[in-house]
Amino acid sequence: MADNFDEATKKELSAFLEKEQTQAKLHSTVHNLTTMCWDKCVTSTPSTRFSRGEESCLMNCVDRFLDTSIFLVRQIQERRD
């Protein structure tokens, strides 16, 4: 089916697929890190508030997650340039 497209359409389709795959990887990473932070930090039955230790752990975990996300975005941008 792709053989029926002209080169410009093939390039556009390829770029779209690459973008979608990158977004899927990012979503997967977010999901995995969210699960990891929750499992690591939330040790009691969830209620209306986190304990101080849980809150601190989650904040640190989120900070590391953001650092990792920024790093990943920069790496992706560098590969595209």
Order of alpha helices (4+ residues) and beta strands (2+ residues): alpha-alpha
